[in-house]
Amino acid sequence: MKNTLFLALIVFVVGSCTRYEPSLKYKYEVNPHYSWGYAEYYGAYYSDYKNTNNVLSLSLFSDSLKVNDGNLSGLGQYLYIEDIFIPADSIILPEGKYEASESGKPFTFYPGRKFPVDDYKIDVGAFLYYIEKNKSFTAMKQVSRGSFTVKITDSKHTITCDFVLSDSSNVTGSFTSELPHFDMSTQPASAPRHKLKIVQ
């Protein structure tokens, strides 16, 4: 009888500890404001694949992030969209709503995913980088679904985002400022596109 009561007491204590133990989950900013950024124009980058639409990449940054010699430093969020398809007669990011899609049609962008190359996989498409003070929480997440909208007023681009990430979390975000465009269309299509290296 004593053994039975003792066993029941242990089960109750262990169960109570498990039940009331707080669940620790790091919370990332879900509605960031991007204070600066730029676009890179690649022309008809996929013309060899019979897609004559022009292509841009877009980089948006939180206020404290800085770029120096291809290195990204500071804390905050960095949104990178590698393939944004625009009409063949456009050279800047035009007004409109852009949907995540692999169709290659104008006003779409390629969602983030791992693309197999030989024996390894490379990151392509759209990604959101969280660069946190505690390095263990710094993360890169794919933009799997969603859209962003562009409006242009007095030479300023306003971009509003509504994304679903690879972990099923929802992220919005906004940007309003001048958006410099850099012409990268003279580079060979086989040349690797410029990606920033994150330094912490």
N, C-alpha and C positions, 0 to 999 in steps of 0.2 A: 504493500500500500504506500509506504514512504517513497519507494522508488518511483512509483507511478506519479505521485504528486510532484516529486522533484523533477521528473522528466517533463511533466506538463508545465511547470514553472519555467524551465529552460526554454521550451518552445515558445511560450508567451513572451518572454524577455527578448529572445532573438527576433521573433516576429514583430514586436513593437519597435525594435531598433531599425529594422529594415523598412517598416512602414513609414516612419516619421523622418527618415534620413533625407535631408534636403537634396534636390536634384540640381546640380550645378551645370548651367549651360551658358556659354558666353554669348552675349548679345551684340551683334554688329549693327551699325547704323543702317537703317532700312530706307531712309529718305535723304540721301546725301545731296549737298549742293556742290556742284563742280564750278570752281571759280575761274579756271583757265583751261585751254586746250588748243588743239590744232587738227587739221585734216591733211592727209597726203593723197594726192591725185596720181593714179597709176594708168589712166587711159583705158584702152580696151585690153585689159590684162589677160583675159581669157579668150582672146580671139583665136588662138590655136585650137580651142575647143568649140569653135563656132558660136561663141557668145560675144557679140560686138558691143554690148553695153559697157559703159565706162565703170570704173571701180575706184572707190575711195576707201581709205582707212580713217578711223576717228579715234583720237585719244583725248580723254577728259580727266581732269585732276582736281582733287581737293586742294584747298588753299595752301596747306603747309608742305605740299609735295614740290620738289624741285628736280630739274633735269640738268645734268652737267656731263658733257662728253658721253652721252648715251647711257648714263647711270641715273637711276631714279632714287632719290633719298627723301627722308621725312616720314610723316605719318598721315594716314588718311586712305582714301579710296582712289583707285585708278581704273577707269573704264577703257577697255581697248576693244574696238570692233574692227576686225581685219578686212573683211570684204563687205562693203556697202555698194550695191548695184544702183547706178543712176542711168538716166537716158543717155543715148549716144551723143546727143547734142549738148550735154551738160559737162562743165568742168569744175563746178563747185557743188557743195551739198545743197540741193534745191529744197524748197518747201515741200512738205508732204508727210504722210505717215508711212513708216518703214516697218515691215513685218519680218519676223524671223522665218527664214525659208531657205531651202536648198535649191530653189528653182532657178536662181540667177536672173530673175526678172527685175526690171526697174522698181525701185522703192521696196526692196527686200535687203536683208543682211543675213550673212551666213551664221547660223547658231554655233556656239562653242562645242567642240568635241575633240576627241583624240583620233587623229588620222594615221592609219598604219603606213609606215615607210620601211620597207625591208623588215628587219627584226625588231624595230622599236616603233613608238608612236609619238607624233608631234602634236602640239596644241594648235588648232586652227579655229578661226571664227571669232566669236565674241566672248570676252572674259571680263570678270570683275575681280580686281586684286584688292584685298583688305590688308593694309600695312599697319600693324598694331604695335603699340609700345612694348607689350609682352610678345616677344618673337614667336612663342609657341602658338599664338592665336593668329599670326599672319597666315593668310590663306588666299588661294586662287580658286574661283568658282566659275564654272561655265554658265553663260547665258543660254539657257536651253530653249526658252519660248518668250513670246512677248513682242513689244513694239516700242518705237520711239517716234516722236513727232517733232518736226522742224518748222519753225516760222522765222521769217527774216523781216526785221523792222529797222530802218535807219542804219543799215550795214551791220546790225548785230543779229546773230543767230540765237534763237531761244529753242532749246532742246529739252523735251520732257520725256522721261523714260518710264516704262512699265514692264518690268521683266520678271520672269520666273527662272530661278537659278537651278543648277544641277542637283541641289539638295532639297528642291521643291519650295524653297523660301521665296517670298515676293519682295522685290526691291523696286522702289521708284527713285527718281532723282531728277535734278534740273540743272540747266546751264543757261546763262544769258550773258553774252559778251561778243566782242568781235572774235571771229574764228579764222585765224590765219590758215591759208592753204599753201602747201608746198608741192611743186610739180616734180613728181618722181617718174613721169612717163617716159623719160629718155633712158631710163635704166633698162637693160635687157630683162625680158620676162623671167628668165632663168635665175636672175639675181635674187638672193634672199631679201625679204623685206625687213626693214629696220624694226627691231623690237628692243625695248628698254630693258636694261639689267637692273634688278632691284637690289639696292645696297642698304643694309641695316647695321 
